[in-house]
């Protein structure tokens, strides 16, 4: 199959494999999100054989994390330009139109790594003005609602989810790193599983109304309090992916963030990595 169509949080995108037969097998984490072909897509990504690498691009920013690096810039034409690096090797190069809806990718090494990161970035950029946000968060479901745990890297988001799974009966893991939040037409905030979940292979096509967003902070005790207004807004902004130096995208994310904090309770949990923390959080946010 030349074109692969996927739907995540109601948004459809297409990957043109250019006849590469191994694409679907390398993207098995997307299997639960396959959908039928349609013209109504948020972006189209095409795999090309000719290298897109350029020494003339203007670098805007680079982000590094655990041996991975993304270099973001633009070409002299103004087209956005991305390089994905794994260790000391460039994995792939992504070039898009200014609206990010049409893109090409050339792969040099680590095919799955490069293509997966390109798709995830395109998704975040093309949905920024669609009341949708890609979060860095671990999410569980409990009693028909989704509970999102935010925090800086190493804070214990995954650990807190595991504590709910272990001690709170009826809890299930929705996504462990990159869920999607969308404000639906009825102004309900919902959290969706996605094909991206960090180091934990949890790629579930499920969604729930959000019960609470909980910002975690390590502490030698357990304490939880409600956050409102500017503090609630600031608590979620740092966990949302986006190209914030692009004013149009930043404005779209800002509108979505304002809607989220107006619709969803936001809490701050100072905690130990123990059963008591999970039970306090659950009792307060879900049963309170």
Order of alpha helices (4+ residues) and beta strands (2+ residues): beta-beta-alpha-beta-beta-beta-beta-beta-beta-alpha-beta-beta-beta-alpha-beta-beta-beta-beta-beta-alpha-alpha-beta-alpha
